[in-house]
Amino acid sequence: MNETAKTRVEVLVIDDDAIMRELMADWLEAAGYRVRQAGDCGTALAEFKRQAPAL
């Protein structure tokens, strides 16, 4: 995947472990992805309903 394509891909990271969630988000952002985060099911569902991520 080229850099231009990656910048358009949005990922929703869901994990109740804040440290792991932040690490994954940091890694994905450094790789050029747009990242949203959720720490629980309720937040994840709300984020998904607001805008479905690519991944």
C-alpha positions as CSV (number, residue, x, y, z in Angstrom):
1,M,0.0,0.0,0.0
2,N,1.5,3.4,-0.9
3,E,1.7,6.3,1.4
4,T,-1.2,8.2,-0.2
5,A,-3.5,5.3,0.2
6,K,-2.5,4.7,3.8
7,T,-3.3,8.2,4.8
8,R,-6.9,7.7,3.8
9,V,-7.4,4.6,5.8
10,E,-8.9,5.0,9.3
11,V,-8.5,2.4,11.9
12,L,-10.5,2.0,15.1
13,V,-8.3,0.5,17.9
14,I,-10.3,-1.2,20.6
15,D,-8.7,-2.4,23.8
16,D,-9.5,-2.1,27.5
17,D,-5.8,-1.9,28.3
18,A,-4.9,1.7,27.8
19,I,-1.2,1.1,27.5
20,M,-1.6,-1.5,24.7
21,R,-4.2,0.7,23.0
22,E,-1.9,3.7,23.0
23,L,1.1,1.7,21.8
24,M,-1.0,0.3,18.9
25,A,-2.4,3.7,18.1
26,D,1.1,5.3,18.1
27,W,2.5,2.5,15.8
28,L,-0.4,2.9,13.4
29,E,-0.2,6.7,13.3
30,A,3.6,6.5,12.7
31,A,2.8,4.2,9.8
32,G,0.6,6.9,8.3
33,Y,-2.9,5.7,9.3
34,R,-5.6,7.8,10.9
35,V,-6.5,6.3,14.3
36,R,-9.5,6.5,16.6
37,Q,-9.5,4.7,19.9
38,A,-12.0,3.1,22.2
39,G,-11.5,1.6,25.6
40,D,-14.7,-0.3,26.0
41,C,-17.6,-1.8,24.0
42,G,-20.0,1.2,24.5
43,T,-17.4,3.6,23.2
44,A,-16.4,1.3,20.4
45,L,-20.0,0.9,19.2
46,A,-20.6,4.7,19.4
47,E,-17.4,5.4,17.4
48,F,-18.4,2.7,14.8
49,K,-21.9,4.1,14.4
50,R,-20.5,7.7,14.1
51,Q,-18.3,6.6,11.3
52,A,-17.4,3.1,10.3
53,P,-13.6,2.6,10.1
54,A,-11.8,0.9,7.2
55,L,-10.2,-1.5,9.7
